[in-house]
Amino acid sequence: MDKKDLKDYQKSLGERFYALHFTAKGTGIHGVDILYVDCETGIEYLFVGVSGGSLIPLLNPDGSPKINEKWRNGEL
């Protein structure tokens, strides 16, 4: 992948994911907390940044991926 293709790919990812920065209440963790929503699928991912961080999909009680309600209602 050349530099132009990489730049185009990075731009497409920036358009695909909606990011909401927040601070988790009562966790005592001082890092970066971001909720990502995939605008193509509506699936929510949580990124918690502490010493590198982790990205995990959020799940419903039945184990299925959590779909963002704003996405489901066409608001994203």
N, C-alpha and C positions, 0 to 999 in steps of 0.2 A: 504494500500500500504506500503510495507516494504521499508527500506532504499535503497536497491539495485534497486527495481522497480522504486523508485522515482528518483534515479540517472540516470537510463536508460532513463526515461521519459524526464528529463531535458536535457540530451544529444540529444535526438531526436528533441526536440524543438530548440536547438541550431543549429542543422543541417537543420531544416526546414525554419528558418527565416534568411534572409540576412539583416544586419543592416548597415545604413549609417549615421554617426554622422555629424551634421552640425550646423551652427549658422544662424538663420533666420535674414536676413538683414532688418534693420529699424524697428524691433519690439520693441526694448527697453526692451525686456524680457531677463533676464540673467538666463538661466536654461539649461536643457539638451534637445536638439532637435534631434530626431532620426527618420529616415524614415525606416520602416520595410517593407520588401517584403516577402510575403508568397511564398516560392519556389515551393509549390505544386499547388497553384491557381494563383499566380502572382498578387494578390490583394495587394495594398499599404496601409499601416497604418502609421499615424503620431503620435509620442509620443512627448509631450511637458512637460518637467519636471519642474514644479514650485510648491513647497509645495505639493509634492505627485505626481503631473502630471496627464495627461490624454492621453488615447490612443483612436484614432478615425480613422475609415476607410476613405480614400479619395474617393470622388465621382466625377463622370462625370456630366456635366450639366443636363443630363437626369435622374440623381439619381442612375445610375448603378455604381457598384464598379469600381474604376480606376485600370486598369491592367498595370503593369510595362512593358514598351517597351523592356527593356533588357531581361526580362523574356520571353516575347512574341517571341523575336528573338533568344531564346536559349542561351543567353549570361550569365545567372545566373545559 
